[in-house]
Amino acid sequence: MHLKNKLDKLRKINGLTQEEFAKELRVSRQTISAIENGKYNPSLDLAFEIALYFNKAIEEVFIYEKEENHEKK
């Protein structure tokens, strides 16, 4: 499973630095950076909080991509 996101784009459109956005969500700047870079998948609660912050549906911010390499058992 790979979770892509549009967080970087949405944050920049709204004129927020990673630090400012992190403070709004009560998480660390490193957490925001890791989510934007695809190194960390947020909890469901945090993903919904991010989507609600931008007044978007969660599917508009986070895109689930299934990996093609899995064999069926």
C-alpha positions as CSV (number, residue, x, y, z in Angstrom):
1,M,0.0,0.0,0.0
2,H,1.2,3.4,-0.8
3,L,-0.5,6.6,0.4
4,K,0.2,9.7,-1.7
5,N,-1.0,13.1,-0.6
6,K,-1.5,16.7,-1.8
7,L,-0.5,18.2,1.6
8,D,2.5,20.1,0.4
9,K,0.5,21.8,-2.4
10,L,-2.5,22.6,-0.1
11,R,-0.3,24.0,2.6
12,K,1.6,26.3,0.2
13,I,-1.6,27.5,-1.5
14,N,-2.8,28.5,1.9
15,G,0.5,30.3,2.7
16,L,1.5,28.1,5.6
17,T,5.0,27.0,6.5
18,Q,5.4,23.4,7.8
19,E,6.0,24.9,11.2
20,E,2.8,27.0,11.2
21,F,0.7,24.1,9.9
22,A,2.2,21.8,12.5
23,K,1.3,24.2,15.3
24,E,-2.3,24.4,14.0
25,L,-2.5,20.6,14.1
26,R,-0.6,20.2,17.4
27,V,2.1,18.0,15.8
28,S,5.8,18.5,15.1
29,R,7.1,20.1,12.0
30,Q,9.0,16.8,11.4
31,T,5.6,15.0,11.3
32,I,4.3,17.3,8.6
33,S,7.6,16.9,6.6
34,A,7.4,13.1,6.8
35,I,3.8,13.0,5.7
36,E,4.5,15.3,2.7
37,N,7.5,13.2,1.7
38,G,5.6,9.9,2.0
39,K,7.8,8.6,4.8
40,Y,5.0,8.5,7.3
41,N,1.3,7.7,7.0
42,P,-0.8,9.7,9.4
43,S,-3.3,8.1,11.7
44,L,-6.9,8.2,10.5
45,D,-7.7,10.8,13.0
46,L,-4.9,13.1,11.8
47,A,-5.7,12.5,8.2
48,F,-9.3,13.6,8.8
49,E,-8.1,16.6,10.8
50,I,-5.8,17.6,7.9
51,A,-8.6,17.3,5.4
52,L,-11.1,19.2,7.6
53,Y,-8.5,22.0,8.1
54,F,-8.5,22.6,4.3
55,N,-12.3,22.0,4.0
56,K,-11.7,19.0,1.7
57,A,-12.8,15.4,1.7
58,I,-10.1,13.0,2.9
59,E,-9.9,11.5,-0.7
60,E,-9.0,15.0,-2.0
61,V,-6.0,15.1,0.2
62,F,-4.8,11.5,0.5
63,I,-4.7,9.1,-2.5
64,Y,-4.4,5.4,-1.8
65,E,-2.4,3.5,-4.4
66,K,-2.3,-0.3,-4.4
67,E,1.0,-1.9,-5.1
68,E,1.0,-4.0,-8.2
69,N,3.8,-6.4,-7.0
70,H,1.7,-8.5,-4.6
71,E,0.9,-12.1,-5.7
72,K,-2.5,-13.5,-4.8
73,K,-2.3,-16.5,-2.5
